[in-house]
């Protein structure tokens, strides 16, 4: 589970920080290499490197390119800049589905800021819309991390009046805006799935999508990838779920009941795991099993992020790496605060296919 990686990084960081603050290392003493730390703690070198970078951010150690990592002096720790960050994101009830799908991204970004000795303040959508209130909340702030769901004509007008680094996160398509952006590259995981769909050559493909922007984006990429690979457009049928399933799952369940008589032998692509879980519940009431009576491909991979509505993980799903997006969002904002550059940076994080029993199992 990817959340476990964050915890392990933090555990290593805490252990090394405690040793440094207790005086187990002398100022200027060389720290073990990433490979040595990885072997000592039983983790990957990438995880060890993340832990060391957190120590660098706190001024506890410093790196010499091509030489190694060394313990910093108490004076270096005191001189380390403390940034003030505002995170503009939704404040939802902490339901398991919401936490796995959305909350984890905000929580990990904020956690990353805290680990890097930043002050963090969370604001909501009405605050971003009210420019006077927005300005007041941003007084003395060094940077803003804002969710894509808050970006619209009203808020863009306010954002353009700011003179601090702004990172828009949780995107799935690039916006024509002069801000830093971080998004999922959905095409990577979807193209991987489409290759497997074409091998099966289903008689009909059903797409179930939510009406919000991300749902439509995933649907369009899947359709275009299928057609570009030679699958007949006339054999693709789409069904829209008008309500966000995180808010209300009943429409998805009702659609599942409606489709139960039509899915035998079909291939289904659902643009949301939350929608897929409701569909599966309806299908099971009609004695239909994914992977046996029909194939179901989903999007989100929530089962890898702690949301397990069934006894065991079952959905073949396109993984949108939420932990990586959250970490990269925080890193990008801090990097832009420190650089003060005038270019706009766009980061695309690749998705990938995770195969379970609902589709592509041989």
PyMOL commands that set and color helices and strands:
alter all, ss='L'
color gray80, all
select helices_A, chain A and resi 2-21+34-41+45-57+74-79+96-115+125-129+131-137+148-150+153-159+186-200+213-228+233-235+250-259+273-285+302-305+322-339
alter helices_A, ss='H'
color red, helices_A
select strands_A, chain A and resi 61-64+68-71+84-88+119-123+143-147+165-171+180-185+205-210+236-241+267-270+295-300+316-319+346-350+352-354
alter strands_A, ss='S'
color yellow, strands_A
deselect
rebuild
show_as cartoon
